[in-house]
Amino acid sequence: MSKLKTVLIVDDSPALRDDLQAAFEEAGYAVGLASDGEEAFRKLSALEPEALLLDVYLPRLDGAHVCRVVKAHPHWKRTFLAIMSARISEREVDEYRRLGADAVLRKPFDAQVALEAVRSGIGPPVGAP
């Protein structure tokens, strides 16, 4: 049996994590959750997700640092990475793209927007049409 595709959601908002977790699980993805940048690295190592939804403003290690390390790491660099932020300028969007971000999601957004971004990056969950 094939392993489910995994999405790691990193955000310090429990409400957003819960909403996204429900949407991704309902769509057939496995989901991991982290609330700060340090926990994100622990979960990346443990779960080896195909996709990472990453808030910019996080406790401990911010999203820019996490993005930079993930995209420079030989094992993680192919991980689909979407940056999430309510406060992000066009200059910052360009900088995240240079760091390797595959998508930028401006908060607030509907969970379906995040699902579509991930589907376009890693494909549908295992077993989905």
Secondary structure as GFF3:
##gff-version 3
##sequence-region A 1 129
A	DSSP	beta_strand	6	10	.	.	.	ID=ss1
A	DSSP	alpha_helix	14	27	.	.	.	ID=ss2
A	DSSP	beta_strand	30	34	.	.	.	ID=ss3
A	DSSP	alpha_helix	37	47	.	.	.	ID=ss4
A	DSSP	beta_strand	51	55	.	.	.	ID=ss5
A	DSSP	alpha_helix	63	72	.	.	.	ID=ss6
A	DSSP	beta_strand	80	85	.	.	.	ID=ss7
A	DSSP	alpha_helix	90	99	.	.	.	ID=ss8
A	DSSP	beta_strand	103	106	.	.	.	ID=ss9
A	DSSP	alpha_helix	111	122	.	.	.	ID=ss10
###
